């Protein structure tokens, strides 16, 4: 039994037991995974919708994408895409006033669905991770598990906080931090770091494997003193990886793509006094931590790690860090996003 309360039924169970057809809201990879699971469970899909501004007669999974207002009868709206755009999130929240809305969660990477079987299989590890956190973070941890299991938007609202709350509190920046940004994208998290450290820092090393995105990162860093851009992936060992090149946040290790040199956190930090590491490496966080054992043990930098790419990340990554260095203090926060993305582990 979990040490905290969650919904009695999973999102998938609620939808199946309702016997109502489902309109899937979304047209991307997440919607593909949701429809695949609906098909496996024998849940009938009535059609596919999207935000009105995006509907142009497209076809998705054999359905003509239609406005939600064009669907007749009673049905459930299954939100199956991700957004952090305030007006789009508000539109989704407002749908609850007219429709039964559920967000069945699927992982960004991997195929483990956060359902009843997953909870029961990992109950002990979920409880062990829960015990690592302070009381305030326990509320966020429990809420995130509850949302990923039950899919209720009201739960998501209750576990959303602005980054000022964590960076202005327990995770505040010092005046001489040296920052290792893993998955630096176009420099947005470097900009975030500069904001919260008041532009007083030691140095910045920013890694981004995607070739086209890396060029934009370099352009941004031209005006940032004491910064270095590195076109490499981060992994458990020094190697060469095949990387998909999507010029976006979800560029990742793939069977097809271009060859990218990979390095480890320990290799980067062996001659550097890195005090803060941010890690958002599209599902390779576990492997990145495998290559950071010496650094976590001997230097104990602050850590800011994405927890939402794989279903097990929310408990597996904190437990891995605690095993390497039990002296870390663990915090979790979730920032504005639908679904449970931008869920981060903060370690000090």
C-alpha positions in Angstrom: 0.0 0.0 0.0 1.3 3.5 -0.8 2.0 5.8 2.1 -0.3 8.5 0.6 -3.7 8.5 -1.0 -4.3 8.4 -4.7 -7.5 7.9 -6.8 -9.2 4.6 -6.5 -9.2 4.1 -10.2 -6.6 4.8 -12.9 -7.4 7.1 -15.8 -7.6 4.1 -18.1 -10.0 2.3 -15.7 -12.3 5.4 -15.5 -12.5 5.7 -19.2 -13.1 2.0 -19.9 -15.7 1.6 -17.1 -17.6 4.6 -18.3 -18.5 2.8 -21.5 -18.5 6.2 -23.3 -16.5 6.7 -26.5 -13.5 9.0 -26.4 -12.5 12.0 -28.3 -8.7 12.2 -28.3 -7.4 15.8 -28.0 -4.0 15.9 -29.8 -2.2 14.8 -32.9 1.4 14.0 -31.9 3.4 11.2 -30.5 1.5 11.3 -27.2 -1.8 10.9 -29.0 -0.3 7.9 -30.9 0.6 6.2 -27.6 -2.8 7.0 -26.0 -4.7 5.6 -29.0 -2.5 2.5 -29.0 -3.3 1.9 -25.3 -7.1 2.5 -26.0 -6.9 -0.1 -28.7 -5.2 -2.6 -26.5 -7.9 -2.0 -23.8 -10.8 -2.1 -26.2 -11.8 1.5 -25.5 -13.7 2.9 -28.5 -12.3 6.1 -30.0 -15.0 8.4 -31.4 -12.6 10.8 -33.1 -9.7 13.2 -32.8 -9.8 16.9 -32.1 -7.3 19.8 -31.7 -7.3 23.4 -30.7 -9.5 25.3 -33.3 -6.6 27.3 -34.6 -4.8 24.1 -35.6 -7.6 22.3 -37.5 -7.2 22.4 -41.2 -8.9 19.2 -42.4 -6.0 17.0 -41.2 -6.2 13.3 -40.9 -4.8 11.4 -37.9 -4.9 7.7 -37.2 -7.7 7.4 -39.8 -9.8 10.2 -38.3 -10.5 13.5 -39.8 -9.5 16.0 -37.1 -12.6 18.1 -36.2 -13.5 20.8 -33.8 -14.7 19.6 -30.4 -18.0 21.4 -31.0 -18.6 19.3 -34.1 -18.9 16.0 -32.0 -22.4 15.0 -31.0 -23.6 12.9 -28.1 -21.9 12.1 -24.8 -18.2 11.3 -24.8 -15.0 11.7 -22.7 -12.3 14.2 -23.8 -8.8 12.5 -23.4 -6.1 15.2 -23.5 -3.1 13.6 -25.3 -0.7 16.4 -26.0 1.6 18.7 -24.0 1.6 22.4 -23.6 3.0 25.2 -21.4 1.3 28.0 -23.3 -0.9 29.8 -20.7 -3.9 30.5 -23.0 -3.9 26.8 -24.3 -3.7 25.5 -20.7 -6.6 27.8 -19.6 -8.6 26.5 -22.6 -8.0 22.9 -21.6 -8.9 23.6 -17.9 -12.1 25.4 -19.1 -13.2 22.3 -21.0 -14.0 20.7 -17.6 -17.0 23.0 -17.3 -18.7 21.3 -20.3 -17.1 17.9 -20.8 -15.7 15.0 -18.8 -12.0 15.6 -19.3 -9.3 13.0 -18.3 -5.6 13.1 -19.1 -4.3 9.5 -19.5 -0.6 9.8 -19.0 1.9 8.1 -21.3 5.7 8.4 -21.0 7.7 10.7 -23.4 10.1 7.8 -23.8 9.7 4.1 -23.1 6.5 2.1 -23.1 5.7 1.7 -19.4 2.2 3.0 -18.8 1.5 4.6 -15.3 -1.4 2.3 -14.5 -2.5 0.0 -11.7 -0.1 -2.8 -12.7 2.8 -0.3 -12.7 1.9 1.1 -9.3 1.6 -2.4 -7.8 4.8 -3.5 -9.3 6.8 -0.5 -8.1 5.0 0.2 -4.8 8.0 -0.4 -2.5 10.3 1.9 -4.6 7.6 4.6 -4.8 7.3 4.5 -1.0 11.1 4.6 -0.6 11.4 7.6 -2.9 8.6 9.4 -1.1 10.5 9.0 2.2 13.5 10.9 0.8 11.6 14.2 0.6 10.8 16.9 3.1 7.2 17.4 4.1 6.4 20.1 1.5 7.9 18.0 -1.3 6.0 15.0 -0.2 2.8 16.8 -1.1 4.1 17.4 -4.6 5.4 13.9 -5.0 2.1 12.4 -3.9 0.2 14.8 -6.2 2.3 13.9 -9.2 1.9 10.2 -8.7 -1.9 10.7 -8.2 -2.2 12.8 -11.4 -0.1 10.3 -13.5 -2.3 7.5 -12.2 -5.7 9.1 -12.1 -5.5 11.8 -14.8 -7.6 14.5 -13.1 -6.8 18.1 -14.1 -7.9 19.4 -10.7 -5.1 17.4 -9.1 -2.6 19.0 -11.6 -3.7 22.5 -10.5 -2.9 21.7 -6.9 0.7 20.7 -7.6 1.7 23.6 -9.8 4.1 26.3 -8.6 6.1 29.0 -10.1 9.9 28.6 -10.4 10.4 31.7 -8.2 9.1 29.6 -5.3 11.9 27.0 -5.4 14.7 29.2 -6.8 13.9 32.0 -4.3 13.8 29.5 -1.4 15.5 26.2 -0.7 17.3 26.1 -4.1 18.6 29.7 -4.2 21.8 30.4 -6.2 25.0 31.7 -4.7 27.1 34.4 -6.2 29.9 32.2 -7.6 28.1 29.2 -8.9 29.6 27.3 -11.9 26.9 25.8 -14.0 26.8 22.7 -16.1 23.8 22.8 -18.4 23.0 19.3 -19.8 20.4 19.6 -22.6 20.9 23.4 -23.0 18.7 23.7 -26.0 18.9 27.3 -27.3 20.1 28.8 -24.0 16.8 29.2 -22.2 18.0 27.5 -19.0 21.3 29.5 -19.2 19.1 32.5 -19.2 17.2 31.2 -16.2 20.4 30.6 -14.4 21.6 34.1 -15.1 18.3 35.5 -13.8 18.5 33.6 -10.5 22.2 34.2 -9.8 21.9 37.9 -10.7 24.5 37.3 -13.5 27.2 36.8 -10.8 28.7 33.4 -11.5 32.0 31.5 -12.1 31.5 29.8 -15.4 28.9 28.1 -17.6 29.4 24.9 -19.7 26.4 24.1 -21.9 26.0 20.8 -23.7 23.5 20.4 -26.6 23.8 17.4 -29.0 21.5 18.6 -31.8 23.4 20.2 -34.6 21.0 22.9 -35.6 19.9 23.7 -32.1 23.6 23.9 -31.1 24.1 26.7 -33.6 21.4 28.7 -31.9 22.9 28.0 -28.5 26.3 29.3 -29.7 24.6 32.4 -31.0 23.0 33.1 -27.7 26.2 32.4 -25.7 28.2 34.9 -27.8 26.9 37.6 -25.4 27.4 35.5 -22.2 30.9 35.9 -20.6 32.7 32.9 -19.3 30.5 30.5 -21.2 31.4 27.5 -23.3 29.1 25.6 -25.7 29.8 21.9 -26.4 28.1 19.8 -29.0 28.1 16.5 -27.2 25.5 14.2 -25.6 25.8 13.1 -21.9 25.9 9.5 -21.1 27.2 6.8 -18.8 30.5 6.5 -20.7 32.5 8.2 -23.3 31.2 6.8 -26.6 29.5 7.7 -29.9 25.7 7.6 -30.0 23.3 7.8 -32.8 21.1 10.8 -32.2 17.9 11.8 -33.9 18.2 15.4 -35.3 14.9 17.1 -34.8 16.2 20.6 -34.0 14.1 20.6 -30.9 13.8 19.6 -27.3 13.0 16.0 -28.1 16.1 15.2 -30.0 17.2 12.0 -28.5 19.2 8.7 -28.8 17.8 6.8 -31.7 18.3 3.9 -34.1 18.6 6.4 -36.9 20.3 9.8 -37.2 23.7 11.3 -37.0 26.7 10.2 -34.9 27.3 12.3 -31.9 30.2 12.1 -29.4 29.0 11.5 -25.8 30.9 12.2 -22.6 30.2 11.8 -18.9 29.6 14.2 -16.0 32.6 12.8 -14.3 34.8 13.5 -17.3 33.6 17.1 -17.5 33.9 17.8 -13.8 37.2 16.1 -13.0 39.1 19.3 -13.5 36.2 21.7 -12.9 34.6 23.0 -9.7 31.0 22.7 -11.0 28.6 23.6 -8.2 25.2 23.3 -10.1 24.1 20.8 -12.7 20.8 20.9 -14.6 19.9 17.8 -16.5 17.1 17.6 -19.1 18.5 15.0 -21.5 15.3 13.4 -23.0 15.1 10.1 -21.3 18.9 9.5 -20.7 18.9 10.9 -17.2 19.5 7.5 -15.6 22.5 6.9 -17.8 23.8 10.4 -17.2 23.7 9.7 -13.4 25.6 6.4 -14.0 28.4 8.6 -15.4 28.3 11.0 -12.4 29.1 8.8 -9.5 32.5 10.3 -8.6 31.2 13.9 -9.0 28.1 13.3 -6.8 30.2 11.6 -4.1 33.2 14.0 -3.9 31.8 17.4 -5.1 28.1 17.1 -4.4 26.9 19.8 -6.8 23.3 21.1 -6.6 21.1 19.1 -9.0 18.1 20.1 -11.0 16.9 17.0 -12.9 13.8 16.4 -15.1 11.7 13.6 -13.7 9.0 13.3 -16.4 10.5 11.6 -19.4 10.0 8.0 -18.3 7.3 6.6 -16.1 9.8 5.3 -13.4 11.9 8.5 -13.3 9.9 10.0 -10.4 11.1 7.3 -8.0 14.1 5.7 -9.8 16.2 8.9 -10.2 16.0 10.1 -6.5 16.7 6.6 -5.3 19.8 6.3 -7.6 21.2 9.6 -6.3 20.5 8.7 -2.6 22.4 5.5 -3.1 25.4 7.3 -4.4 25.3 10.1 -1.9 22.8 9.8 1.0 23.7 13.3 2.3 21.7 15.0 -0.4 18.5 16.7 0.6 15.6 16.1 -1.9 12.9 18.4 -3.1 10.4 18.1 -5.9 8.4 20.8 -7.7 6.2 20.9 -10.8 5.9 24.0 -12.9 3.1 25.1 -15.2 2.5 22.5 -17.9 -0.2 20.0 -19.1 0.3 17.0 -18.5 2.7 16.4 -15.6 5.8 17.8 -17.4 8.3 20.2 -16.1 8.4 18.1 -13.0 11.9 18.5 -11.5 14.0 17.0 -8.8 16.1 19.6 -6.8 18.9 18.2 -4.7 21.2 20.2 -2.4 
